[in-house]
Each structure stands twice: as structure tokens, then as C-alpha cells.
Amino acid sequence: MSDRSWEGAVSEPEEEDFEKLFEASTKTTKAKRFEKGQTIEGTIVTIGAEVALIDVGGKSEAEIDIAELKDDEGDIEVAVGDRIQAVVVSTAGGLTLSRRLARGAATSQQLLSAFQAGLPIEGKVERAVKGGYEVRMARQRAFCPFSQIDIVPTADPTSHDGRVYQFRIIEYKDNRNIVVSRRALLEEQQRAVAAEVRKTIVEGAVLTGRVASVREFGAFVDLGGGIQGLLHVSEMAWARVADTSQVVKPGDQVTVKVLRVDKEKISLGLKQLMADPWAKVPDVYSVNRAYQGRVTRVADFGVFVELEPGIEGLIPLSETGIPRGGDVKKAFPAGSSIEVVVLEVDATTRRIRLSATGVQRMQEAAEVREYTERVDTAPSDTFGSLADKLRDALKPREK
């Protein structure tokens, strides 16, 4: 076999081996990255005299102090192959884990280490005290101010009593002066969620949120991560909304459509996800026909009348029958029932022109038409019959 043929025979396997090596190196490059303070799971692979090695799925194993794996009697309570949860306390020169921080059983030294590293630690709210809460962390007592227990103000301070939360130590002077904050962690989580939520908030998107507060002009809806949008009263329903609290209430879960996104301002709509009543207007309302409606409001240029929820028309002042300078509001009180005639329908611009005086004109026209029809169908008297009646009337009556 020639040198050339020999070269061709071995080149293909070498390429395959290279591809496998490259793929393996790529996987190693993409190995998991862990951050300080992160809670992770791993499998115990070896237990030594001072440390145990934990397989956490990365390219190298993590270490944990053997004391972290002992119970109150000093006996090791785990075995090789067991899976445990632990907190990453250091990434310098390899991963170092703490199981006690994850279980809320930290020692005083570990509390200090958690404060210095900014790590979260578990604590139990014992009770509400003056200005805040007494929190139990391992065998130590800490103080959490009222403002640091949650992101939103707490109406009932005792609602947190007995709860177990993750806290961050924000002040550590000694074992007797430890100040913690739950709010700091919640805000961090909120910022992380907000970054993902913002990616979904685009014009036209349909999202689910929770009503945070209700005002006269609309409602603020929490879309997640503390990001709020405004659901204006005009976008709540096709019909005019007089009381926003009758449509939504704080805590309600609502599905809304994103109408506009302008920097930090997000405009939301609710009626856009409902059937548009104007779609049927051309088939329902005809010109020169009378309909029953309800007066909604009086403006300088006319009277607005609701024909049905979401469908409103206008009676111009010239069609109200009220003389110039007259009291239109008194003649058309809001909420009163009224019969109107449709003069013009434009579904494209969502306008219907109505008339109140047109009703009287229609009635008069109907009466004239009825009278004409009655006269036309009545039997006519001939001249002869009229003469006979006249003679009979002139005859002297018998005595």
C-alpha cells in the first residue's frame, strides 16, 4: 500500500476522534457555573476525616466540612451516594458548601461569615415587637424592622409570626446585635423576575396579572416582578364605566392586552379581549327607525344616549326640541329612558346621530298615513243618496 493510500485509510478515524474530543471540550467549557449564595443539590462521593466531596454536576467536585454532615450527637448522618442540599459559600479555588446555612442551623461563626459574604440564611419569625420582629436564627436572636419584612406594607404585623423565611444579615456587631432583612432578598428576586417579564411586555401581547390597586381613573395591574401597567377606565369595558371598583378589585387576577409601551409606562386594555358590540351595529340599527335608549350624559353640543351596553349615540342640540338657551340637562336627566330616531349610522367612526324631535315627526307622519288610508278605504256617498237624505230631513214629521 502506498504512503498516499495509507494516509487516506487513517484520516477518517482521526477526524472522528478529533470531533469527539472537541465535543467533550465544549461540554467541559459549558460546565455549570455556581454563584456564592446559591442553593444547590449534589451527591456525596467520598467522606474523609475533615471534608466530604460532593458531585454537583460541574467539571470538579465541591467540598463540605465534615462537621456539616453530623447530627447533634456528633455522628455522621449521611452516607456516600446520598443527595444533599447546600449553600455555596465560596467559589475561590473550588466550590465550598455549607449545609447548615441551607438548613437554618448556622453557628455564630457561620452567621458572621454569611454577613460578610452577603449570603441568605433561614430564620423563624418568633413574634412582633416594638418597631419590628424578633427572628430566631440557629441559636441566635436577630431583629427585622417592620419595613424590611416584605416589599409591600403589612396591614397585620402578626401575620408573619411563626413563619420561616430566608433573610439577609444587613448589620452584625456581635451575637446580640444582628439586624436582618427579608425585603432585600425579595427585591433581588423581583429584579431577576422583572428582567424576564419585560421581555414579554410588547405591544399586542396578552398577559395575566394581578390587580394591585383600584383608583377612579383605572386600575394598576402587577404583571410580575413588580412591573405594573395602567388599565384605564376607558379600556375596562365597551360600555361606559361609572365605578371602576365594580369591574375589578385589588387581588383579582385578570387577563389584559398590552396596548402601548412607552419607556416605563405600560397601557393595558381589558375590553379588547371582549366581543366588540359595534361589529353588529349596521345589522341592528337602521336610519329612520325608533329605538329605546338611556340618557348617559349631557354635553354643550348635545345629549349622549346609550342604545345598549357599548353602543352610544348623540342627539345634537338642534334635534333635542329644546329652544336655544333652554335647560337641556333638566329636559334630559341622566339615567332617564328616552325614545329616539336614528338619523345616521357610521360604524367605521363609531358614531350614531339621533333625534328626539324625530320621534314626534314619525308619529305625526304615521297619523297622517293612517288617516289617509282610512279615508281612501271608506265608501263614498253619491249625489243621489245625499239628495234623498236631504229630502227625508225636510219632510214634515207625522203628528
KEKE-3310 file (N, C-alpha, C; in steps of 0.2 Angstrom, whole numbers, plus 5000, padded with zeros to 4 digits):
npx = (5004:5003:5011:5002:4989:4989:4988:4976:4968:4969:4965:4951:4946:4954:4949:4936:4939:4945:4933:4926:4934:4933:4920:4919:4927:4920:4908:4914:4918:4906:4902:4893:4890:4892:4886:4890:4881:4871:4859:4861:4860:4868:4878:4885:4901:4913:4918:4928:4941:4941:4934:4921:4917:4907:4897:4892:4888:4897:4913:4922:4923:4914:4918:4914:4913:4916:4910:4898:4890:4886:4876:4867:4872:4885:4887:4890:4877:4874:4878:4889:4883:4871:4860:4861:4856:4864:4872:4882:4896:4908:4918:4931:4945:4939:4923:4915:4904:4890:4880:4873:4869:4860:4850:4846:4853:4864:4880:4887:4899:4897:4886:4892:4900:4891:4886:4897:4899:4887:4877:4861:4851:4842:4828:4817:4802:4799:4790:4781:4788:4792:4793:4797:4802:4806:4818:4823:4838:4846:4854:4854:4847:4839:4835:4822:4817:4800:4799:4807:4802:4794:4790:4779:4769:4764:4748:4743:4753:4755:4754:4765:4770:4778:4782:4793:4807:4819:4832:4843:4858:4860:4866:4879:4885:4889:4885:4873:4868:4861:4855:4842:4836:4822:4816:4826:4831:4819:4818:4829:4825:4814:4819:4826:4816:4809:4817:4815:4801:4799:4803:4793:4783:4776:4769:4753:4754:4746:4743:4743:4739:4739:4728:4734:4730:4715:4709:4699:4702:4706:4714:4729:4739:4748:4761:4770:4786:4786:4783:4771:4756:4745:4728:4716:4701:4693:4697:4692:4679:4667:4656:4651:4660:4655:4659:4674:4678:4668:4671:4684:4694:4706:4718:4712:4714:4718:4716:4724:4727:4742:4743:4750:4768:4778:4793:4794:4780:4766:4752:4737:4723:4707:4694:4697:4699:4686:4670:4667:4654:4651:4652:4641:4632:4628:4619:4609:4604:4595:4592:4580:4572:4564:4571:4573:4582:4594:4598:4614:4623:4625:4631:4639:4636:4626:4616:4620:4616:4613:4611:4613:4623:4639:4636:4633:4625:4623:4612:4611:4610:4601:4592:4585:4574:4573:4573:4584:4595:4588:4585:4594:4599:4589:4579:4583:4587:4601:4601:4588:4575:4573:4565:4571:4575:4585:4596:4608:4620:4637:4647:4661:4667:4662:4650:4634:4620:4607:4589:4578:4566:4563:4555:4543:4540:4539:4528:4518:4518:4514:4502:4496:4497:4489:4477:4475:4474:4463:4453:4454:4449:4436:4418:4411:4398:4385:4379:4365:4361:4364:4355:4343:4343:4343:4330:4322:4325:4319:4305:4289:4287:4276:4262)
npy = (4994:5011:5026:5036:5030:5024:5035:5040:5030:5031:5044:5046:5040:5047:5060:5058:5055:5067:5075:5070:5073:5087:5090:5085:5094:5105:5103:5103:5116:5122:5119:5119:5134:5141:5152:5162:5160:5153:5140:5123:5106:5090:5075:5064:5059:5055:5053:5060:5062:5076:5083:5081:5076:5082:5078:5090:5091:5099:5102:5099:5093:5098:5104:5100:5104:5091:5092:5098:5088:5081:5075:5081:5073:5071:5062:5056:5059:5055:5046:5039:5042:5048:5061:5079:5095:5111:5127:5138:5144:5149:5152:5153:5145:5133:5125:5128:5122:5124:5116:5118:5132:5131:5124:5132:5131:5137:5141:5154:5158:5155:5163:5176:5174:5173:5185:5193:5188:5191:5181:5172:5167:5156:5159:5160:5169:5174:5183:5198:5214:5229:5241:5231:5214:5199:5188:5171:5163:5149:5147:5160:5177:5188:5205:5211:5225:5232:5238:5230:5217:5214:5217:5225:5235:5229:5225:5218:5216:5204:5194:5188:5181:5166:5162:5155:5161:5166:5176:5191:5196:5212:5220:5217:5217:5210:5195:5198:5209:5209:5213:5210:5207:5203:5209:5214:5202:5199:5209:5208:5195:5200:5209:5200:5193:5203:5207:5196:5196:5209:5206:5200:5209:5217:5227:5222:5210:5197:5196:5189:5196:5203:5213:5227:5239:5250:5264:5279:5283:5271:5255:5248:5236:5222:5214:5205:5203:5215:5224:5236:5240:5252:5250:5259:5267:5269:5259:5247:5242:5240:5247:5262:5265:5269:5266:5261:5251:5242:5234:5228:5222:5224:5212:5204:5192:5195:5195:5204:5215:5221:5238:5249:5253:5264:5269:5268:5267:5258:5254:5246:5235:5229:5227:5225:5211:5207:5204:5215:5226:5235:5229:5223:5233:5239:5230:5230:5243:5254:5268:5281:5274:5270:5269:5263:5270:5276:5290:5295:5306:5324:5336:5351:5352:5342:5328:5313:5296:5280:5266:5252:5242:5248:5254:5269:5284:5301:5315:5329:5347:5353:5344:5341:5347:5357:5374:5387:5392:5385:5374:5360:5349:5348:5344:5332:5322:5313:5295:5293:5286:5286:5288:5288:5293:5286:5295:5294:5282:5277:5265:5264:5275:5274:5281:5287:5296:5304:5308:5317:5325:5319:5308:5313:5318:5307:5300:5309:5308:5295:5296:5304:5296:5285:5291:5295:5282:5277:5286:5284:5271:5271:5270:5280:5293:5295:5308:5307:5299:5308:5318:5311:5309:5322:5326:5318:5323:5336:5333:5335:5330:5317:5319)
npz = (5000:4996:5002:5001:5000:5013:5021:5018:5023:5037:5040:5042:5054:5063:5061:5067:5080:5084:5083:5093:5104:5103:5105:5118:5125:5123:5130:5143:5144:5144:5157:5173:5181:5196:5209:5223:5237:5231:5232:5230:5224:5227:5225:5237:5236:5242:5259:5270:5283:5287:5277:5265:5248:5236:5222:5211:5198:5190:5182:5192:5209:5224:5240:5257:5274:5286:5298:5295:5291:5302:5316:5330:5340:5336:5326:5310:5298:5285:5270:5258:5241:5245:5242:5245:5250:5249:5253:5242:5248:5245:5230:5227:5221:5220:5224:5239:5251:5262:5273:5284:5283:5273:5280:5290:5302:5307:5315:5326:5321:5307:5305:5305:5294:5284:5284:5280:5268:5262:5261:5260:5274:5283:5294:5308:5312:5327:5335:5334:5339:5347:5334:5325:5321:5331:5327:5325:5323:5320:5335:5339:5341:5331:5324:5314:5306:5304:5291:5283:5282:5271:5254:5251:5262:5278:5283:5295:5307:5315:5306:5301:5311:5317:5305:5293:5285:5272:5275:5274:5282:5287:5296:5308:5323:5335:5343:5349:5343:5329:5314:5302:5285:5275:5265:5256:5250:5243:5234:5226:5220:5214:5205:5196:5191:5185:5174:5165:5164:5157:5144:5139:5138:5126:5113:5110:5116:5126:5142:5159:5175:5191:5200:5208:5214:5214:5207:5204:5191:5185:5185:5193:5187:5192:5183:5186:5194:5200:5190:5184:5175:5168:5168:5161:5164:5153:5145:5151:5148:5135:5137:5145:5160:5176:5189:5194:5203:5202:5192:5193:5207:5220:5220:5212:5198:5182:5164:5152:5138:5130:5126:5123:5125:5133:5137:5153:5155:5154:5145:5147:5141:5143:5138:5125:5123:5123:5115:5101:5102:5092:5080:5076:5073:5060:5056:5065:5068:5060:5049:5051:5060:5076:5092:5109:5122:5134:5144:5146:5148:5147:5136:5130:5117:5114:5118:5125:5122:5127:5118:5119:5130:5127:5115:5110:5106:5099:5102:5093:5098:5090:5088:5099:5103:5112:5115:5110:5123:5133:5146:5145:5152:5162:5155:5149:5160:5167:5166:5163:5154:5136:5120:5104:5087:5074:5064:5057:5054:5057:5057:5055:5061:5073:5076:5080:5074:5082:5085:5095:5093:5081:5084:5087:5074:5067:5073:5069:5055:5054:5059:5049:5038:5042:5043:5030:5024:5030:5025:5011:5010:5015:5011:4998:4997:4985:4974:4973:4984:4994:4991:4993:5007:5011:5007:5015:5027:5026:5026:5033:5050:5055:5065)
capx = (5000:5007:5010:4996:4984:4989:4986:4968:4965:4969:4962:4944:4946:4957:4944:4931:4942:4945:4927:4923:4937:4931:4913:4920:4930:4914:4904:4918:4918:4899:4900:4889:4893:4889:4887:4890:4874:4866:4857:4862:4860:4873:4878:4891:4905:4918:4918:4935:4941:4939:4929:4917:4917:4900:4897:4887:4887:4901:4919:4925:4918:4913:4919:4910:4916:4913:4905:4891:4886:4885:4870:4868:4876:4892:4888:4888:4870:4873:4882:4891:4878:4866:4859:4860:4856:4869:4873:4888:4899:4914:4920:4938:4949:4934:4917:4914:4897:4888:4873:4869:4866:4854:4845:4845:4856:4871:4883:4888:4904:4894:4882:4896:4903:4885:4885:4902:4898:4880:4873:4855:4851:4835:4826:4810:4799:4796:4785:4781:4790:4792:4797:4799:4801:4811:4819:4827:4842:4850:4853:4854:4841:4840:4829:4820:4812:4794:4799:4811:4799:4791:4791:4773:4767:4760:4742:4743:4760:4756:4753:4771:4773:4779:4784:4801:4809:4826:4834:4850:4860:4862:4870:4881:4890:4890:4879:4867:4866:4860:4849:4841:4831:4819:4814:4832:4831:4813:4819:4833:4821:4809:4823:4828:4810:4807:4821:4812:4794:4800:4804:4786:4778:4777:4763:4749:4754:4741:4746:4739:4742:4735:4726:4737:4726:4710:4708:4694:4703:4708:4717:4736:4740:4755:4762:4776:4792:4785:4781:4764:4754:4738:4721:4712:4694:4690:4699:4689:4673:4665:4651:4654:4661:4654:4663:4680:4678:4663:4674:4689:4695:4713:4719:4709:4718:4715:4720:4724:4731:4746:4741:4756:4774:4781:4798:4791:4773:4763:4745:4733:4716:4703:4689:4700:4698:4679:4667:4666:4647:4650:4653:4634:4628:4625:4614:4604:4601:4593:4590:4573:4568:4564:4574:4573:4589:4595:4602:4620:4626:4623:4637:4637:4634:4621:4614:4623:4611:4616:4606:4614:4630:4644:4633:4631:4623:4622:4607:4613:4605:4595:4587:4583:4567:4574:4574:4591:4595:4584:4589:4594:4600:4583:4574:4586:4591:4605:4598:4581:4573:4571:4564:4575:4575:4592:4597:4614:4625:4643:4651:4668:4670:4658:4645:4626:4617:4600:4585:4572:4561:4561:4550:4536:4538:4537:4521:4513:4518:4511:4494:4493:4496:4483:4471:4474:4472:4456:4448:4454:4445:4429:4413:4409:4391:4384:4375:4358:4360:4364:4348:4337:4344:4341:4323:4319:4326:4314:4298:4286:4286:4269:4259)
capy = (5000:5017:5031:5040:5026:5023:5041:5040:5025:5033:5051:5047:5039:5053:5066:5056:5056:5075:5078:5068:5077:5094:5090:5084:5100:5110:5101:5105:5123:5124:5116:5123:5139:5142:5158:5162:5161:5149:5134:5118:5099:5086:5068:5063:5054:5052:5056:5060:5064:5083:5086:5077:5078:5082:5079:5094:5091:5103:5099:5097:5092:5103:5102:5102:5102:5085:5094:5100:5082:5077:5077:5084:5069:5071:5056:5057:5056:5054:5041:5040:5041:5052:5068:5084:5102:5115:5134:5139:5149:5151:5149:5154:5139:5127:5126:5126:5122:5124:5113:5121:5138:5129:5121:5136:5128:5140:5143:5161:5160:5155:5169:5181:5173:5174:5193:5196:5186:5193:5175:5172:5162:5154:5161:5160:5175:5172:5187:5206:5218:5236:5243:5225:5207:5195:5182:5166:5161:5145:5149:5167:5181:5194:5209:5213:5230:5231:5240:5225:5210:5212:5223:5229:5236:5223:5228:5215:5213:5197:5189:5185:5177:5159:5160:5153:5165:5167:5183:5193:5200:5218:5223:5212:5220:5204:5190:5201:5214:5206:5215:5206:5210:5199:5213:5214:5196:5199:5214:5205:5191:5204:5212:5195:5191:5209:5206:5191:5199:5214:5203:5198:5215:5220:5229:5217:5204:5196:5194:5188:5199:5204:5220:5229:5244:5252:5271:5282:5283:5265:5251:5246:5228:5219:5209:5201:5206:5222:5229:5237:5243:5255:5248:5265:5266:5269:5252:5242:5239:5244:5252:5267:5263:5274:5265:5256:5245:5237:5230:5225:5223:5223:5205:5200:5190:5197:5194:5210:5216:5227:5242:5253:5253:5270:5269:5265:5267:5252:5254:5239:5235:5223:5227:5222:5204:5205:5205:5222:5227:5239:5225:5221:5240:5240:5225:5231:5249:5257:5275:5282:5269:5272:5264:5265:5271:5278:5296:5294:5312:5330:5340:5358:5351:5338:5323:5306:5291:5273:5261:5246:5242:5249:5257:5276:5289:5308:5319:5336:5351:5355:5338:5339:5351:5362:5381:5390:5395:5381:5369:5354:5344:5347:5340:5325:5320:5307:5289:5293:5282:5290:5285:5292:5290:5286:5299:5292:5277:5276:5261:5265:5280:5273:5287:5287:5303:5303:5314:5316:5328:5315:5303:5316:5319:5300:5299:5313:5305:5289:5298:5306:5290:5281:5295:5294:5276:5277:5290:5281:5264:5272:5270:5287:5294:5298:5314:5305:5297:5314:5322:5308:5311:5329:5327:5315:5328:5341:5331:5336:5324:5315:5321)
capz = (5000:4995:5008:5000:5002:5020:5024:5017:5027:5044:5041:5044:5061:5067:5061:5071:5087:5085:5084:5100:5109:5103:5108:5125:5127:5123:5136:5149:5144:5146:5164:5177:5185:5203:5212:5230:5240:5228:5235:5225:5226:5225:5228:5241:5233:5247:5265:5273:5290:5288:5272:5260:5242:5233:5215:5209:5191:5187:5180:5198:5214:5229:5247:5263:5280:5289:5304:5292:5290:5308:5319:5337:5344:5333:5322:5303:5297:5278:5268:5251:5237:5247:5239:5250:5248:5252:5250:5240:5252:5242:5223:5226:5221:5220:5227:5246:5253:5269:5273:5289:5281:5269:5284:5295:5308:5307:5321:5327:5316:5301:5304:5303:5288:5280:5284:5277:5261:5259:5259:5263:5279:5286:5301:5310:5315:5333:5337:5333:5345:5345:5328:5320:5323:5334:5322:5328:5318:5324:5342:5340:5340:5327:5323:5307:5306:5300:5284:5280:5282:5265:5249:5252:5269:5281:5287:5301:5309:5317:5301:5300:5317:5316:5298:5292:5279:5270:5277:5273:5288:5285:5301:5313:5328:5339:5343:5352:5338:5322:5310:5296:5280:5270:5259:5252:5245:5239:5229:5222:5216:5210:5199:5192:5188:5181:5168:5161:5162:5152:5138:5136:5138:5120:5111:5107:5120:5130:5148:5165:5180:5197:5202:5214:5217:5210:5208:5200:5184:5182:5190:5192:5187:5193:5178:5188:5195:5202:5185:5184:5170:5170:5165:5161:5165:5146:5142:5155:5145:5129:5140:5150:5167:5181:5195:5192:5208:5200:5187:5196:5214:5222:5221:5206:5193:5176:5158:5149:5132:5131:5121:5122:5129:5132:5142:5159:5155:5151:5145:5146:5139:5145:5133:5118:5123:5123:5108:5100:5100:5086:5074:5074:5073:5054:5055:5070:5069:5053:5048:5051:5064:5083:5097:5116:5125:5141:5144:5150:5150:5143:5134:5127:5110:5113:5123:5124:5123:5127:5115:5123:5133:5122:5109:5112:5100:5101:5100:5093:5102:5086:5087:5106:5103:5117:5112:5112:5130:5137:5151:5142:5157:5165:5150:5148:5166:5166:5168:5161:5147:5131:5113:5099:5080:5071:5058:5053:5057:5054:5061:5055:5065:5079:5078:5078:5076:5085:5086:5100:5089:5075:5086:5086:5067:5064:5075:5065:5049:5055:5060:5043:5034:5045:5041:5023:5022:5032:5020:5005:5010:5017:5005:4996:4995:4978:4975:4974:4990:4998:4990:4997:5014:5012:5007:5021:5033:5026:5026:5040:5054:5057:5071)
cpx = (5004:5006:5004:4990:4983:4987:4979:4965:4964:4966:4955:4943:4948:4952:4938:4933:4943:4939:4924:4927:4935:4924:4914:4922:4925:4910:4907:4918:4911:4897:4897:4893:4889:4891:4887:4883:4869:4865:4857:4861:4866:4873:4885:4895:4910:4917:4925:4935:4939:4934:4926:4917:4910:4901:4891:4885:4892:4907:4923:4920:4919:4915:4915:4913:4912:4908:4898:4887:4885:4879:4871:4872:4884:4893:4886:4882:4869:4878:4884:4885:4872:4866:4858:4859:4861:4869:4880:4891:4905:4915:4927:4942:4945:4928:4917:4907:4896:4881:4869:4866:4860:4848:4843:4848:4863:4873:4884:4893:4901:4889:4886:4899:4897:4884:4891:4902:4891:4876:4866:4855:4844:4834:4819:4808:4796:4790:4786:4783:4790:4796:4799:4797:4807:4812:4824:4831:4847:4849:4854:4848:4843:4834:4828:4815:4806:4795:4804:4808:4796:4792:4785:4771:4762:4754:4742:4750:4761:4755:4759:4774:4773:4781:4791:4802:4817:4827:4841:4852:4863:4866:4872:4887:4893:4884:4873:4865:4866:4854:4848:4836:4828:4818:4820:4832:4825:4814:4824:4830:4817:4813:4825:4822:4808:4810:4818:4805:4795:4800:4797:4781:4780:4770:4759:4749:4748:4744:4741:4743:4737:4734:4729:4733:4721:4709:4701:4695:4705:4711:4725:4736:4747:4756:4768:4782:4792:4783:4774:4762:4747:4733:4717:4705:4691:4692:4696:4684:4671:4660:4654:4654:4660:4659:4668:4680:4672:4665:4679:4691:4702:4713:4716:4714:4714:4719:4719:4728:4735:4745:4747:4762:4778:4786:4795:4784:4770:4755:4742:4726:4713:4697:4691:4699:4691:4676:4665:4658:4646:4650:4646:4629:4625:4619:4608:4600:4601:4591:4583:4569:4569:4567:4573:4580:4589:4600:4608:4623:4624:4629:4634:4634:4628:4620:4617:4617:4614:4610:4606:4621:4635:4642:4630:4630:4623:4616:4610:4608:4600:4590:4584:4576:4567:4576:4581:4591:4591:4588:4589:4595:4594:4578:4576:4590:4595:4601:4591:4581:4571:4570:4567:4574:4583:4592:4602:4618:4631:4647:4658:4671:4666:4654:4638:4623:4609:4596:4579:4566:4558:4556:4543:4534:4536:4530:4516:4513:4514:4503:4492:4492:4490:4477:4469:4471:4465:4451:4448:4449:4438:4424:4411:4402:4390:4379:4368:4357:4360:4357:4343:4337:4341:4333:4319:4320:4321:4307:4296:4285:4278:4268:4256)
cpy = (5006:5022:5035:5036:5025:5029:5042:5035:5027:5040:5051:5045:5045:5059:5064:5057:5063:5078:5076:5072:5084:5095:5089:5090:5105:5109:5104:5112:5126:5121:5121:5128:5141:5149:5158:5164:5157:5142:5128:5111:5095:5079:5067:5057:5051:5056:5055:5062:5071:5086:5080:5080:5077:5083:5084:5095:5096:5099:5097:5096:5097:5100:5104:5100:5096:5087:5096:5094:5078:5080:5080:5080:5068:5065:5058:5054:5055:5049:5043:5038:5045:5059:5073:5091:5106:5122:5135:5145:5152:5148:5150:5147:5133:5129:5124:5127:5122:5121:5116:5128:5136:5127:5126:5134:5131:5142:5151:5163:5160:5161:5175:5180:5174:5182:5196:5194:5188:5187:5175:5166:5162:5156:5161:5166:5172:5176:5194:5209:5225:5238:5237:5218:5204:5189:5178:5163:5156:5146:5156:5171:5187:5199:5211:5219:5229:5233:5234:5218:5209:5218:5228:5230:5231:5226:5225:5212:5206:5192:5185:5180:5169:5157:5159:5156:5164:5175:5185:5197:5206:5222:5217:5215:5214:5200:5193:5207:5212:5209:5212:5209:5204:5203:5213:5208:5196:5204:5211:5200:5194:5207:5206:5193:5197:5209:5201:5193:5204:5212:5201:5204:5219:5222:5223:5210:5203:5193:5193:5192:5200:5211:5222:5235:5247:5260:5273:5282:5277:5260:5249:5239:5226:5214:5204:5205:5213:5227:5230:5241:5246:5253:5254:5263:5265:5263:5246:5238:5243:5249:5257:5265:5269:5273:5259:5250:5240:5232:5225:5227:5221:5215:5201:5198:5192:5196:5200:5210:5222:5232:5247:5252:5259:5271:5265:5264:5262:5253:5248:5240:5229:5222:5224:5215:5202:5206:5212:5223:5231:5235:5223:5227:5240:5235:5226:5237:5252:5264:5276:5277:5272:5267:5267:5265:5274:5284:5295:5301:5318:5334:5346:5357:5346:5333:5316:5301:5284:5268:5254:5246:5243:5253:5264:5280:5296:5311:5326:5341:5353:5350:5336:5342:5356:5369:5383:5393:5390:5376:5362:5348:5343:5343:5333:5323:5313:5301:5288:5289:5287:5286:5290:5288:5291:5290:5297:5287:5277:5272:5261:5270:5280:5279:5285:5293:5301:5309:5312:5319:5323:5310:5306:5317:5312:5298:5303:5311:5299:5290:5300:5300:5286:5284:5294:5288:5275:5280:5286:5274:5265:5273:5277:5287:5297:5304:5312:5303:5303:5318:5318:5309:5318:5330:5324:5319:5333:5339:5332:5330:5323:5316:5315)
cpz = (5000:5001:5007:5002:5009:5024:5023:5022:5035:5045:5044:5051:5065:5067:5066:5079:5088:5086:5091:5105:5109:5106:5116:5128:5128:5129:5143:5150:5146:5153:5168:5180:5191:5205:5220:5233:5237:5231:5229:5228:5223:5228:5231:5238:5237:5253:5269:5280:5292:5283:5268:5254:5239:5225:5213:5202:5187:5185:5186:5203:5219:5235:5252:5269:5283:5295:5301:5291:5296:5312:5326:5341:5342:5328:5315:5301:5290:5276:5260:5246:5239:5243:5245:5246:5252:5249:5248:5244:5250:5235:5222:5226:5222:5224:5235:5248:5260:5269:5279:5287:5277:5274:5290:5302:5309:5314:5321:5322:5309:5299:5302:5296:5283:5279:5280:5269:5258:5257:5263:5269:5282:5293:5302:5314:5321:5335:5335:5339:5343:5339:5323:5323:5326:5329:5325:5322:5321:5332:5344:5338:5336:5326:5316:5308:5302:5293:5280:5280:5275:5260:5250:5260:5272:5285:5294:5303:5311:5312:5299:5306:5315:5309:5297:5285:5278:5272:5275:5279:5285:5290:5307:5317:5332:5339:5346:5348:5331:5319:5303:5291:5276:5264:5254:5247:5241:5233:5224:5217:5211:5203:5194:5188:5183:5174:5163:5159:5157:5145:5135:5135:5131:5117:5107:5111:5124:5137:5154:5171:5186:5199:5208:5217:5212:5212:5203:5192:5181:5187:5188:5192:5187:5188:5180:5189:5197:5197:5184:5178:5172:5165:5166:5161:5158:5143:5146:5152:5139:5131:5144:5157:5172:5187:5194:5197:5207:5195:5189:5203:5215:5223:5216:5201:5186:5170:5154:5142:5132:5125:5119:5127:5128:5138:5148:5160:5151:5151:5143:5144:5141:5140:5126:5118:5124:5116:5107:5098:5094:5080:5071:5072:5066:5053:5060:5070:5062:5054:5048:5055:5071:5087:5104:5118:5132:5141:5148:5152:5145:5142:5131:5120:5109:5119:5121:5126:5122:5124:5118:5125:5127:5116:5111:5106:5103:5098:5099:5096:5097:5085:5094:5107:5109:5114:5114:5119:5135:5141:5148:5147:5161:5161:5149:5154:5165:5169:5166:5154:5142:5124:5108:5092:5077:5064:5054:5057:5053:5058:5061:5060:5072:5081:5075:5079:5077:5085:5091:5096:5083:5077:5085:5078:5064:5066:5071:5058:5049:5055:5053:5038:5036:5042:5034:5021:5024:5027:5014:5005:5012:5011:5004:4994:4989:4979:4976:4981:4995:4997:4993:5004:5016:5012:5013:5027:5033:5026:5033:5044:5055:5064:5074)
residu = (MET:SER:ASP:ARG:SER:TRP:GLU:GLY:ALA:VAL:SER:GLU:PRO:GLU:GLU:GLU:ASP:PHE:GLU:LYS:LEU:PHE:GLU:ALA:SER:THR:LYS:THR:THR:LYS:ALA:LYS:ARG:PHE:GLU:LYS:GLY:GLN:THR:ILE:GLU:GLY:THR:ILE:VAL:THR:ILE:GLY:ALA:GLU:VAL:ALA:LEU:ILE:ASP:VAL:GLY:GLY:LYS:SER:GLU:ALA:GLU:ILE:ASP:ILE:ALA:GLU:LEU:LYS:ASP:ASP:GLU:GLY:ASP:ILE:GLU:VAL:ALA:VAL:GLY:ASP:ARG:ILE:GLN:ALA:VAL:VAL:VAL:SER:THR:ALA:GLY:GLY:LEU:THR:LEU:SER:ARG:ARG:LEU:ALA:ARG:GLY:ALA:ALA:THR:SER:GLN:GLN:LEU:LEU:SER:ALA:PHE:GLN:ALA:GLY:LEU:PRO:ILE:GLU:GLY:LYS:VAL:GLU:ARG:ALA:VAL:LYS:GLY:GLY:TYR:GLU:VAL:ARG:MET:ALA:ARG:GLN:ARG:ALA:PHE:CYS:PRO:PHE:SER:GLN:ILE:ASP:ILE:VAL:PRO:THR:ALA:ASP:PRO:THR:SER:HIS:ASP:GLY:ARG:VAL:TYR:GLN:PHE:ARG:ILE:ILE:GLU:TYR:LYS:ASP:ASN:ARG:ASN:ILE:VAL:VAL:SER:ARG:ARG:ALA:LEU:LEU:GLU:GLU:GLN:GLN:ARG:ALA:VAL:ALA:ALA:GLU:VAL:ARG:LYS:THR:ILE:VAL:GLU:GLY:ALA:VAL:LEU:THR:GLY:ARG:VAL:ALA:SER:VAL:ARG:GLU:PHE:GLY:ALA:PHE:VAL:ASP:LEU:GLY:GLY:GLY:ILE:GLN:GLY:LEU:LEU:HIS:VAL:SER:GLU:MET:ALA:TRP:ALA:ARG:VAL:ALA:ASP:THR:SER:GLN:VAL:VAL:LYS:PRO:GLY:ASP:GLN:VAL:THR:VAL:LYS:VAL:LEU:ARG:VAL:ASP:LYS:GLU:LYS:ILE:SER:LEU:GLY:LEU:LYS:GLN:LEU:MET:ALA:ASP:PRO:TRP:ALA:LYS:VAL:PRO:ASP:VAL:TYR:SER:VAL:ASN:ARG:ALA:TYR:GLN:GLY:ARG:VAL:THR:ARG:VAL:ALA:ASP:PHE:GLY:VAL:PHE:VAL:GLU:LEU:GLU:PRO:GLY:ILE:GLU:GLY:LEU:ILE:PRO:LEU:SER:GLU:THR:GLY:ILE:PRO:ARG:GLY:GLY:ASP:VAL:LYS:LYS:ALA:PHE:PRO:ALA:GLY:SER:SER:ILE:GLU:VAL:VAL:VAL:LEU:GLU:VAL:ASP:ALA:THR:THR:ARG:ARG:ILE:ARG:LEU:SER:ALA:THR:GLY:VAL:GLN:ARG:MET:GLN:GLU:ALA:ALA:GLU:VAL:ARG:GLU:TYR:THR:GLU:ARG:VAL:ASP:THR:ALA:PRO:SER:ASP:THR:PHE:GLY:SER:LEU:ALA:ASP:LYS:LEU:ARG:ASP:ALA:LEU:LYS:PRO:ARG:GLU:LYS)
# end
